[in-house]
Amino acid sequence: MTSPLSVAGLRGEIAVHDTDEQLHRAVAAWLAAASADAVTEHGSFSIALPGGSTPRRLYELLASDEWRPRFRWEAWRVYFDDERASAPTDPASNYHLVRNALLDHVAIPAGSVHRMRGESPDLDAAAREYSSLLESTLLPDPTGVPRLDCALLGLGTNGHTASLFPGTPALDVRDRWATRGLADYAPFDRITLTFPTLNASARVAFLVTGESKRAALQATAAGTVPAARVDPRHGTLHWFLDKAAGGGAPEAVRLSRD
């Protein structure tokens, strides 16, 4: 028998859904509202997207005949949380996953999709280029950090998010918006957004599914893993969990940010 999740240490708004499908539909509805608000406010919607297995179904849902008409795709500006050291045509690439599941099926202008150059022989230089790109294409938050309208994030079983892995130098980067990352499984070399960038976002949402993530959620609540450092300074934080990950957590919980 599995133990219930303690959410006492998680900041933000938490919703636990019975199934993955319900979770992804809830995220799609949340994104529809968030993107509409951003477009009304300043004419565009900038979002950083994750790779991995958890968000794939969300991307397929957004590209479906049911959900695709609900978005002004021409106003979207797409960025990435992280990228692996791989070519954009490599199935291991986060860009490849997002392109196949979403980008090839919606009307986002090609010039509004900003991928990380994971194929670069110099990932440090590629990270600096992406940092400059963020600075030149996004308005700053009150502290001068490029501000995304939204960052979607996943959670690894070791508590990493984006490619901010435990015990790596990327965790402590404060003066750049993207940096070199290092994973603890292949492909090891990465590019990742930094905590200052994530925490400057207007909205941050974690998508977490599966019982295998429960320990990572508990460690995040306890503040002992990298994901615990995600705490938007001038924005909102949301957790979309399924029951397998959330365990005995109540179906919907609102927690203060301290």
Backbone torsions as a table, in degrees:
resi	resn	phi	psi	omega
1	MET	NA	132.8	-177.4
2	THR	-87.7	152.0	-179.5
3	SER	-85.3	150.6	178.7
4	PRO	-69.9	152.7	177.7
5	LEU	-75.3	133.5	169.8
6	SER	-90.1	118.3	-178.5
7	VAL	-100.3	6.6	-172.2
8	ALA	-57.2	-31.5	-177.4
9	GLY	-95.1	-4.1	-179.5
10	LEU	-81.1	125.0	175.2
11	ARG	-82.1	153.4	171.5
12	GLY	101.7	-162.9	-178.4
13	GLU	-101.2	129.2	-175.2
14	ILE	-118.8	130.5	174.5
15	ALA	-130.8	129.8	179.3
16	VAL	-110.8	128.8	-175.0
17	HIS	-115.3	149.6	-175.8
18	ASP	-62.5	-38.3	-175.0
19	THR	-135.0	162.8	174.9
20	ASP	-59.2	-40.8	-177.4
21	GLU	-63.0	-42.6	177.2
22	GLN	-62.5	-39.9	178.3
23	LEU	-61.0	-49.2	-176.1
24	HIS	-66.2	-34.6	176.4
25	ARG	-67.6	-37.0	177.2
26	ALA	-65.1	-40.8	178.1
27	VAL	-66.0	-40.6	178.7
28	ALA	-60.2	-43.5	178.5
29	ALA	-65.2	-40.3	178.7
30	TRP	-63.6	-42.1	178.4
31	LEU	-65.7	-36.7	178.3
32	ALA	-60.7	-43.6	179.1
33	ALA	-69.3	-43.4	-178.4
34	ALA	-63.9	-43.5	-178.5
35	SER	-68.6	-38.9	178.2
36	ALA	-63.2	-41.3	179.0
37	ASP	-63.1	-44.0	-178.6
38	ALA	-65.7	-42.1	179.9
39	VAL	-64.5	-39.9	177.2
40	THR	-64.1	-39.0	-175.8
41	GLU	-74.1	-46.0	-175.9
42	HIS	-142.7	15.2	168.3
43	GLY	86.7	0.5	179.7
44	SER	-154.0	169.5	178.8
45	PHE	-136.1	109.8	179.9
46	SER	-98.3	130.7	-175.0
47	ILE	-142.4	136.9	173.1
48	ALA	-99.8	128.7	-174.1
49	LEU	-110.5	145.6	175.5
50	PRO	-94.1	162.1	167.0
51	GLY	-96.2	-159.7	178.0
52	GLY	93.2	170.7	-173.6
53	SER	-75.4	-31.6	-174.7
54	THR	-62.6	-47.2	-176.6
55	PRO	-81.3	-6.8	-176.5
56	ARG	-55.8	-45.1	-179.0
57	ARG	-64.7	-35.1	176.0
58	LEU	-60.6	-45.9	-179.4
59	TYR	-62.2	-41.7	178.4
60	GLU	-63.7	-37.7	178.7
61	LEU	-65.7	-45.7	-180.0
62	LEU	-61.3	-32.3	-178.9
63	ALA	-83.6	-4.7	-175.7
64	SER	-74.5	162.2	178.8
65	ASP	-60.8	-28.5	-180.0
66	GLU	-69.5	-43.0	-171.2
67	TRP	-102.3	-26.9	-175.4
68	ARG	-55.6	-41.2	-178.4
69	PRO	-69.8	-8.5	-176.1
70	ARG	-85.4	-1.6	-175.4
71	PHE	-122.6	146.8	171.1
72	ARG	-91.7	82.3	-172.5
73	TRP	-62.7	-29.3	-179.2
74	GLU	-64.8	-16.1	179.7
75	ALA	-94.7	-5.1	-178.5
76	TRP	-76.7	142.6	172.8
77	ARG	-127.6	112.0	-168.5
78	VAL	-100.3	130.6	173.8
79	TYR	-124.3	178.8	-177.4
80	PHE	-129.4	142.4	176.8
81	ASP	-64.6	-41.2	-175.6
82	ASP	-164.3	170.9	177.5
83	GLU	-149.9	148.0	176.4
84	ARG	-88.5	159.5	178.4
85	ALA	-73.7	81.5	-176.2
86	SER	-155.3	158.3	177.6
87	ALA	-71.7	154.9	-179.4
88	PRO	-64.7	-14.7	177.4
89	THR	-93.9	-3.9	-178.5
90	ASP	-79.2	130.0	177.8
91	PRO	-56.5	-20.3	177.9
92	ALA	-75.4	-15.7	-175.7
93	SER	-73.3	135.0	174.6
94	ASN	-63.5	-39.7	177.2
95	TYR	-58.9	-43.2	-179.8
96	HIS	-58.6	-44.8	179.6
97	LEU	-61.8	-49.0	-177.0
98	VAL	-66.1	-38.8	179.0
99	ARG	-62.7	-48.1	-177.0
100	ASN	-66.9	-38.1	-174.9
101	ALA	-85.3	-27.7	-173.3
102	LEU	-132.0	-57.3	-167.3
103	LEU	-62.2	-34.4	-179.8
104	ASP	-71.4	-6.8	-171.6
105	HIS	-119.3	0.1	-179.6
106	VAL	-131.5	164.8	-170.0
107	ALA	-94.7	49.5	172.5
108	ILE	-82.1	125.4	179.8
109	PRO	-58.8	141.0	-178.1
110	ALA	-56.8	-36.3	-179.6
111	GLY	-70.5	-9.6	179.0
112	SER	-98.8	4.9	177.4
113	VAL	-106.5	115.6	-173.3
114	HIS	-112.1	94.4	-178.6
115	ARG	-87.8	156.7	172.5
116	MET	-84.9	141.1	-176.0
117	ARG	-86.3	76.0	-179.5
118	GLY	-67.2	-17.1	179.6
119	GLU	-83.3	-4.9	-176.6
120	SER	-63.3	139.2	175.5
121	PRO	-71.3	-13.6	178.5
122	ASP	-124.1	90.6	-176.5
123	LEU	-69.3	-26.8	175.1
124	ASP	-63.3	-44.2	178.0
125	ALA	-65.9	-40.0	178.7
126	ALA	-63.6	-37.4	177.3
127	ALA	-66.5	-40.8	177.3
128	ARG	-63.3	-39.6	177.8
129	GLU	-62.1	-41.1	-178.6
130	TYR	-70.0	-37.0	176.0
131	SER	-59.4	-43.6	178.1
132	SER	-66.4	-38.2	177.6
133	LEU	-60.4	-46.3	178.7
134	LEU	-58.8	-43.7	-177.5
135	GLU	-65.8	-34.3	-175.9
136	SER	-86.9	-16.0	-175.3
137	THR	-114.6	-8.7	179.9
138	LEU	-120.5	144.8	173.9
139	LEU	-72.1	151.1	-178.6
140	PRO	-81.7	154.5	171.0
141	ASP	-80.4	-179.9	-176.9
142	PRO	-58.6	-18.7	179.6
143	THR	-100.0	2.7	177.0
144	GLY	94.9	4.3	179.8
145	VAL	-88.1	136.9	177.2
146	PRO	-53.5	132.6	-171.2
147	ARG	-111.8	113.2	172.1
148	LEU	-79.0	147.4	171.1
149	ASP	-68.8	-31.0	-175.4
150	CYS	-157.1	141.1	170.0
151	ALA	-128.7	120.0	172.4
152	LEU	-92.5	137.2	-176.4
153	LEU	-133.3	151.5	169.2
154	GLY	-105.9	178.2	-179.9
155	LEU	-135.4	123.3	177.9
156	GLY	-82.2	163.1	-179.3
157	THR	-64.9	-20.2	176.9
158	ASN	-96.0	8.5	177.7
159	GLY	85.9	9.8	176.3
160	HIS	-80.1	158.4	170.8
161	THR	-141.1	153.2	-165.4
162	ALA	50.2	-133.3	171.3
163	SER	-116.7	46.2	176.1
164	LEU	-100.7	88.7	-171.9
165	PHE	-94.0	151.8	179.8
166	PRO	-55.1	137.0	172.7
167	GLY	73.8	15.9	-177.5
168	THR	-109.1	154.9	-178.2
169	PRO	-59.1	-27.8	-177.8
170	ALA	-58.5	-26.8	-177.8
171	LEU	-62.5	-27.4	-172.0
172	ASP	-107.1	11.3	178.0
173	VAL	-76.4	123.9	-176.5
174	ARG	-119.7	-17.9	-172.2
175	ASP	-109.9	10.1	177.0
176	ARG	-135.2	154.8	-173.7
177	TRP	-97.7	-16.9	171.8
178	ALA	-142.3	151.5	-177.0
179	THR	-152.7	173.2	175.7
180	ARG	-71.8	134.9	176.9
181	GLY	-115.4	161.5	178.7
182	LEU	-139.5	117.4	-179.8
183	ALA	-88.1	166.9	175.4
184	ASP	-103.1	16.1	172.0
185	TYR	-149.0	158.2	-176.3
186	ALA	-72.0	147.4	-10.0
187	PRO	-70.8	131.5	-171.2
188	PHE	-74.2	-40.1	-175.0
189	ASP	-78.3	136.3	-174.6
190	ARG	-143.2	167.7	161.4
191	ILE	-120.3	142.1	-177.2
192	THR	-145.4	150.1	165.7
193	LEU	-66.0	155.5	-179.8
194	THR	-99.7	167.2	177.7
195	PHE	-59.0	-40.8	177.2
196	PRO	-56.7	-38.7	179.0
197	THR	-67.2	-49.2	179.9
198	LEU	-60.2	-41.1	-175.8
199	ASN	-79.2	-6.7	172.7
200	ALA	-89.1	-7.6	-175.8
201	SER	-66.7	148.1	177.2
202	ALA	-70.8	-31.7	179.2
203	ARG	-143.0	136.1	173.8
204	VAL	-128.2	133.4	178.6
205	ALA	-132.6	128.8	172.6
206	PHE	-95.0	135.3	172.5
207	LEU	-111.4	116.5	-173.1
208	VAL	-133.4	120.8	-179.3
209	THR	-133.0	150.1	172.7
210	GLY	96.6	142.5	-179.4
211	GLU	-61.6	-26.5	-178.9
212	SER	-64.8	-17.5	-179.0
213	LYS	-93.7	-3.3	-174.2
214	ARG	-63.4	-42.7	179.3
215	ALA	-63.4	-37.0	178.5
216	ALA	-66.3	-37.3	175.8
217	LEU	-64.8	-41.9	178.3
218	GLN	-63.7	-39.6	178.3
219	ALA	-68.3	-34.2	176.1
220	THR	-65.8	-44.0	177.4
221	ALA	-60.6	-33.9	-179.5
222	ALA	-81.8	-10.7	177.7
223	GLY	80.2	23.4	-172.8
224	THR	-106.5	1.7	-178.5
225	VAL	-129.7	163.2	-175.5
226	PRO	-54.6	-38.9	-177.5
227	ALA	-57.8	-24.7	179.6
228	ALA	-66.4	-16.7	-179.4
229	ARG	-82.8	-5.4	176.8
230	VAL	-80.2	113.3	-176.1
231	ASP	-156.2	86.2	-175.1
232	PRO	-52.9	130.3	-176.9
233	ARG	-73.0	-41.1	-176.6
234	HIS	-129.4	36.6	-176.7
235	GLY	-146.0	-168.8	-176.9
236	THR	-116.5	151.8	-178.5
237	LEU	-123.2	132.5	-175.7
238	HIS	-131.6	143.1	175.7
239	TRP	-121.6	119.3	174.2
240	PHE	-107.0	110.2	-175.6
241	LEU	-119.1	149.8	166.1
242	ASP	-96.7	168.5	-175.1
243	LYS	-65.5	-28.8	178.4
244	ALA	-63.1	-37.7	177.8
245	ALA	-82.9	-41.0	-174.1
246	GLY	-80.8	-15.3	177.5
247	GLY	58.3	-124.4	-176.2
248	GLY	-89.8	12.3	179.1
249	ALA	-63.6	147.4	178.5
250	PRO	-63.1	158.6	-172.6
251	GLU	-60.2	-36.5	177.9
252	ALA	-146.4	128.2	-177.3
253	VAL	-133.6	136.7	172.6
254	ARG	-112.8	127.6	178.7
255	LEU	-120.2	145.3	178.0
256	SER	-75.3	164.8	178.4
257	ARG	-93.5	25.0	178.3
258	ASP	102.9	NA	NA
